[in-house]
Amino acid sequence: MFLKNYTSDVPVTRPRIGAKFGHKVSPETRRKISASMKLRPRPEGFTVKGLKWSEERKRLWGERQRGLKRKPHTFEARKKMSTACRSRCPVPKTDESQLARHRFEYKQWREAVYRRDQFKCRKCGCGGRLQPHHIQNFAEHPHVRFCVDNGATLCVLHHKTFHKLFGKKRNTVAQFEEFISGGAK
């Protein structure tokens, strides 16, 4: 293996036996290789690990990437993909409430709840990491599982807090209203 622009006191007429990846080299050789790599021209967009991008380079890269983003799939296309995926990879047997959380209707319900609450927590108004919350228990009230009026958007902190205070079973509308109004801490 010959290195381009490699200078040495010893003339090289054939590949050296130790010239391969993984062999140990002296610190002097490392410095020479590093210096030659830094001088080598690089293609557009190439970076070396550890080098910082200038603000101008970041801006140009961002503009270039923005044009490459896809449009979101339509409702019909998503439903078709969901059905196809379910037939290819059947979900292992588990209880009915867990299966329902992986259905397309659940995803649609979650998005509708987020949209209605403007992607903000109903307790604190933050827009951080959000989770949908069933006001009436998911497992015990299957008739209102996918009803948007039975959902509320909560941040992760307040969702955990609600279930610590009131548990995960037999939740009521009164409990939720008390939690949101600030009666429950």
C-alpha positions in Angstrom: 0.0 0.0 0.0 1.5 3.3 -1.1 0.7 6.6 0.6 0.2 9.5 -1.8 2.7 12.4 -1.2 4.6 10.2 1.3 8.2 11.3 1.8 10.8 9.1 3.4 14.6 8.7 3.5 14.3 5.1 2.3 13.2 4.7 -1.3 10.1 2.5 -1.5 10.1 0.2 -4.6 7.6 -2.4 -3.4 4.9 -2.5 -0.8 6.3 -3.1 2.7 5.1 -6.2 4.5 3.8 -4.4 7.5 1.8 -1.8 5.5 -1.8 -2.7 6.4 -4.6 -1.5 8.7 -4.2 -2.4 12.4 -0.4 -2.4 12.6 1.4 -0.3 15.1 3.2 2.8 13.9 5.5 5.2 15.7 4.3 8.6 16.9 6.5 10.3 14.2 4.6 8.3 11.5 1.3 9.2 13.1 2.2 12.9 12.9 3.2 12.6 9.2 0.0 10.8 8.3 -2.1 13.3 10.2 -0.4 16.3 8.5 -0.9 14.8 5.0 -4.6 14.0 5.8 -5.2 17.7 6.8 -3.7 19.0 3.6 -5.8 16.7 1.4 -8.8 18.3 -0.4 -12.1 17.0 0.7 -15.4 16.7 -1.2 -18.3 19.1 -0.3 -20.0 18.2 3.0 -17.2 16.0 4.2 -16.2 16.5 7.8 -13.6 15.0 10.1 -14.8 13.8 13.4 -14.1 16.4 16.0 -13.9 19.4 13.7 -16.4 22.2 14.4 -18.6 23.6 11.6 -18.8 27.3 11.2 -22.1 29.0 11.6 -22.2 29.8 7.8 -21.6 26.1 7.1 -24.4 25.0 9.5 -26.8 27.5 7.9 -26.0 26.2 4.3 -26.3 22.6 5.4 -29.7 23.3 7.1 -31.0 25.1 3.9 -30.0 22.1 1.8 -31.6 19.6 4.1 -34.9 21.5 4.4 -35.6 20.9 0.7 -35.1 17.1 1.2 -37.8 16.5 3.8 -40.8 14.4 2.7 -44.4 15.5 3.0 -46.3 13.6 5.6 -48.3 10.6 4.4 -52.0 11.0 3.8 -54.6 9.5 6.2 -55.5 6.8 3.6 -51.8 5.9 3.0 -51.1 5.6 6.7 -54.1 3.4 7.3 -53.0 1.2 4.3 -49.5 0.9 5.7 -50.8 0.1 9.2 -52.9 -2.7 7.8 -50.1 -4.1 5.7 -47.7 -4.1 8.6 -50.2 -5.8 10.9 -50.6 -8.7 8.3 -46.8 -9.0 7.9 -45.8 -8.9 11.6 -48.7 -10.1 13.7 -48.6 -8.9 17.3 -48.0 -11.7 19.8 -51.0 -12.7 22.0 -51.5 -10.3 24.8 -54.5 -8.7 26.6 -57.0 -6.8 24.5 -56.2 -3.4 26.1 -52.5 -3.7 25.1 -53.4 -4.7 21.6 -55.7 -1.6 21.3 -52.8 0.7 22.0 -51.0 -0.4 18.9 -54.0 0.1 16.6 -54.3 2.8 14.1 -57.4 4.2 15.9 -55.3 4.8 19.0 -52.7 6.8 17.0 -55.4 8.9 15.4 -57.0 9.5 18.8 -53.7 10.6 20.3 -53.0 13.0 17.5 -56.6 14.4 17.8 -56.2 15.0 21.5 -52.8 16.7 21.0 -54.3 19.0 18.3 -57.3 19.9 20.4 -55.1 20.9 23.3 -52.7 22.7 20.9 -49.8 20.4 21.8 -49.6 21.8 25.4 -50.0 20.2 28.8 -53.4 20.9 30.3 -51.9 21.3 33.8 -48.9 23.6 33.2 -49.2 24.7 29.6 -45.7 23.5 28.6 -45.1 22.0 25.2 -42.3 19.5 26.2 -42.5 15.7 26.2 -46.3 15.1 26.0 -48.4 12.0 26.7 -52.1 11.4 26.0 -54.1 10.7 29.2 -57.5 8.8 29.3 -59.7 10.7 31.7 -61.8 7.5 32.2 -59.7 4.4 32.6 -58.6 2.8 29.3 -59.0 -0.8 30.4 -62.4 -0.4 32.2 -64.1 1.9 29.7 -63.6 0.4 26.2 -66.6 2.2 24.8 -64.9 5.6 25.2 -61.3 4.6 24.5 -61.0 6.5 21.2 -63.4 9.3 22.1 -61.5 12.6 21.9 -63.5 14.0 24.8 -62.1 11.2 27.0 -58.5 12.3 26.4 -56.3 15.1 27.7 -52.7 16.1 26.9 -50.3 16.0 29.9 -46.6 16.4 30.1 -44.7 13.3 31.3 -44.2 14.8 34.8 -47.9 15.6 35.4 -49.0 12.3 33.8 -46.8 10.4 36.3 -48.0 12.7 39.1 -51.7 12.1 38.4 -51.2 8.3 38.4 -49.2 8.5 41.7 -52.0 10.4 43.3 -55.0 8.6 42.0 -53.7 5.2 40.8 -54.1 3.7 37.4 -57.6 2.1 37.9 -61.1 3.5 38.4 -60.1 7.1 37.4 -63.0 9.5 37.2 -63.7 12.9 35.6 -63.9 14.4 39.1 -60.4 13.3 39.9 -59.0 14.7 36.7 -60.8 18.1 37.2 -59.5 18.2 40.8 -56.0 17.5 39.5 -56.2 20.2 36.8 -57.7 22.9 39.0 -54.8 22.4 41.5 -56.7 20.8 44.4 -54.5 17.8 44.2 -50.7 18.3 44.6 
